[in-house]
Amino acid sequence: MSNEHITLTAGDAEVDVLPENGGRVGGLRVGGTELLRQGERFGCFPMVPWCGRIRDGRFLDGAVVRQMPLNAPPHAIHGTARDGAWKVARVTGDEAVITYDLVEPWPYPGRVTQIVRLAEDSLTLTMSVETYETSFPAQVGWHPWFNRSLGGADVQLDFTPAWQEERGEDHLPTGNRIDRTPGPWDDCFGMPDGVDVTLTWPGQLELKVAGREEWVVVYDEQDAAVCVEPQTGPPNGLNTMPRLVTPLEPLEATTVWSWRRL
């Protein structure tokens, strides 16, 4: 087991953790069936220190304008930690703890810790951002690419949001909240009682994505995979709903994926 590739097992479930490839979960197999789209950009990557797009790559810190690289022109998308190598802090048979120190282009020092914990019927991902110096706005979330098909019928998505963030032509929320539109989606939804989305591969597997956070982006415009992304704020949230990480108060989030065979 190396720093490049950690495999955790519990019952007939296996999860691959790839610290050096952006701290992502590279694979999740249940009974030998791979649930996540394979490829170095896929699996499930952590979105930190922001989620989704930042308008024009710019956000305000007090009166200071911060500029992030435009990696999804004209915007900046999905944070910086998925592009870096994470370090391994601890590994047991069913749990891995990995860390990432925030560096340029992110302008503030801080540390991200991600805990990957596997059980026979669930995967728990916890992420926290801490600072010992300057306070700064941040978001955390996850971007899993679930295979649309596991060899049978396509996956079905079931969720009941309180609202959908209206999406402008620039792909960013306009600030208006609307009723859920029919898919396909590349949209953010509000679930104030916590994220609760069920993916069902008919006759094969049911998987529930849950968590205490109230925001989830659903992206299902690609043929190969669907994404259900729990996060601590909406896209462009560094500007519209900043959550401050302070020396006294880290930002922490957890998502739990639980499954059962059908």
Buried (B, 14 or more C-beta within 10 A) or exposed (E): EEBEBBBBEBEEBBBBBBBBBBBBBBBBBBEEBBBBBBEEEBBBBBBBBBBBBBBBBBBEBEEEEBEBEBBBEEBBBBBBBBEBBBBBEEBEEBBBBBBBEBEEBBBBEBBBBBBBBBBEBBBBBBBBBBBEEEBBBBBBBBBBBBBBEBEEEBBEBEBEBEBBBBBEEEBBBEEEBEEBEEEEBBBBBBBEEEBBBBBBBEEBBBBBBBBBBBBBBBBBEEEEBBBBBBBBBBBBBBBBBBBEBEEEEBBBBBBBBBBEEE
